[in-house]
């Protein structure tokens, strides 16, 4: 629930609200929305990999997604989280029962896809 600005000491709160309103107006996602989108993509990728009939492709794709999950765990451990809890949280986030519901949210027709990011 949003806090209520009670006095001039809450200027930071008011500026944050203004910043969020501007982001919303520009349709600019906040970082937590981007993080959720990346997690949804990994969830759907894992599900797609698990459903592959070709065992070699299945193994390769599962190895890729497992590597992503391991990197996420390692990142959390580097931020002083316990490896056990990081593993539990990442697995809980990735192994979801509603993965089928996420497919249409992360999949698009080829003509609607954004160009790849290049640096």
N, C-alpha and C positions, 0 to 999 in steps of 0.2 A: 504494500500500500504506500503511495507516495507521501512523503513528509509534507507538512504545511509550513510555509515560510512565515515565521512569527515576527521577525524583526530584521533590522539591517544586517545582523550577523549571518543571516541566511542568504546573503547575496550569491554565494556559490550555488546554492540550491536553485535560485531563480535563473542564474546563467546556464546551469545544466538543463533546466526545463526549456529554455530558449534554444540551446544547442540541439536538444532532442527534437524540438518542433521543426527546426530548420532541416535536420537530417530527414525527418519524416516527409517534409514538403518536397525535398529533392529526391525522395525514394532511395536514400543512401542507407544501406543496412549498417546496424551497429555490429561491433565485433562479436558479441554473443550470438547474433543471428548468423554470422558467417561461420562461426564455430559449429553451430547446429547444422548448417548446410553441409559442411565438410563431413561431419559425423553421419548424416543421412546418406551421403554419397558412398561412404565406406560401408555402411550397413547394406545398401543395395548391391554394391560390388561383391561383398562376401556372399550374399544370397544368390546372386547370379552365378558366381563361381561354383557354389555348392550344387547348383542345378545342372551344370554342364554334363553332357553325356560322354564327351571325349575325356578319358581319364588323364591324359597328359596335359591337356589345356586346363582341366580342373585343378590338377596339382600345381601347375605354374601360377594360376590366378590365386589359388588359396595361399601359396607361398608369398605372393605379392601383398595380399591384404594382411596376412599375418605379420609381415615385415612392418607394415604401417602401424599395426596395433602395438608391436614391440617398440617402435619409435615413440609412440605416444606414451607408453609406460616409462620408457627411459627418460623422456622429457619430464614427466611428473617426478620421477626419482631424483633427477638433477635439481628439482625445485624443493628438495627435502621431504618429499612424500615417501612413505614406506613402499617398498616394492610390492609387498602383499596387497596393500590397500589400493595402490595404483592399478595393479592387475585386476583386482575385483571391480574397480570403478570403470576401467576401460572396457572390460568384457561385458559388464552390465549395460554399458552404453551401446556397444556394437551388436550384441546378441539380443535382438528385440523380437517380440512376437508380432509386432505390427509392421514388419519389413515390407510386406506386400502393399500396405497402404502408402509407403514412401516411394514406391516405384514411379507412379505418375508425377510425383513432385520433383523428382530429380532427372527424369527422362524427358527429352524433347524430340521433336521431329528434326531431321538434319537441317532443314532450312531455318529453324529457330535457334540453332546453337550459336553461341558466341564464338568468335575466332579464338584460337589458342593464345595463351599469354606468352609473349616472347620478351626476353630481356636483352 
